[in-house]
Amino acid sequence: MLQRIQTIYLTLTAVIVAGLYIWFPVVTNTEGQTIISNQEPLVFGLIFGSIALTIIAILTFKKRQTQFVLNRLNIILNFVLLGVFVYRSLNISGETLVSEKGIGVLLPIISIVFLAMANKAIKKDEDLVKSVDRLR
């Protein structure tokens, strides 16, 4: 059933990560050097891998265990993306514009929270199905 709460959480995650790609294109330092760009193969692959895993998880609503595992993989992918952002922003000389990099680093954290909430709802559904099977 697509009308479950975890579908809403997963849709919000896909929108947040897509927004990360759209609204967070480039971070430059004060000298104009590019630090993080969404066109880099690593960042591009992590963002679209996360979007793809989220869409696949939404479409596998009949297989709750598969959906749960896909969400865990997506959480790991978002942690790697967050690590890339933090590493690149801390590994530069000079200063960066804080207002430009603030929301971009925060969006993977928000998507991780929504993925964890979706996993909690999936676990709740799985427990409910197991309890009904015991009554039969």
QUIHUJO-V817477 format. One record per residue. N is the residue number from 1. PSI is psi in whole degrees, -180 to 180 (999 if undefined). Layout:
((N PSI) (N PSI))
This chain:
((1 126) (2 -15) (3 43) (4 164) (5 -31) (6 -25) (7 -38) (8 -44) (9 -42) (10 -36) (11 -42) (12 -37) (13 -44) (14 -40) (15 -40) (16 -44) (17 -36) (18 -37) (19 -33) (20 -41) (21 -38) (22 -48) (23 -3) (24 63) (25 -44) (26 139) (27 126) (28 156) (29 -175) (30 -20) (31 -2) (32 8) (33 139) (34 127) (35 -54) (36 131) (37 144) (38 -4) (39 -6) (40 142) (41 -38) (42 -50) (43 -43) (44 -46) (45 -40) (46 -41) (47 -49) (48 -24) (49 -41) (50 -42) (51 -43) (52 -44) (53 -36) (54 -44) (55 -41) (56 -39) (57 -37) (58 -41) (59 -15) (60 48) (61 -18) (62 -20) (63 91) (64 -37) (65 -40) (66 -41) (67 -41) (68 -45) (69 -40) (70 -38) (71 -37) (72 -42) (73 -38) (74 -36) (75 -43) (76 -43) (77 -40) (78 -34) (79 -39) (80 -43) (81 -44) (82 -41) (83 -39) (84 -44) (85 -46) (86 -42) (87 -46) (88 -38) (89 -26) (90 -16) (91 18) (92 157) (93 147) (94 -165) (95 155) (96 164) (97 115) (98 -37) (99 -28) (100 -33) (101 -10) (102 -52) (103 -31) (104 -36) (105 -26) (106 -29) (107 -41) (108 -31) (109 -43) (110 -41) (111 -34) (112 -40) (113 -45) (114 -36) (115 -39) (116 -39) (117 -38) (118 -41) (119 -36) (120 -41) (121 -37) (122 -43) (123 -39) (124 -43) (125 -42) (126 -42) (127 -38) (128 -43) (129 -40) (130 -38) (131 -35) (132 -36) (133 -30) (134 -31) (135 -22) (136 999))
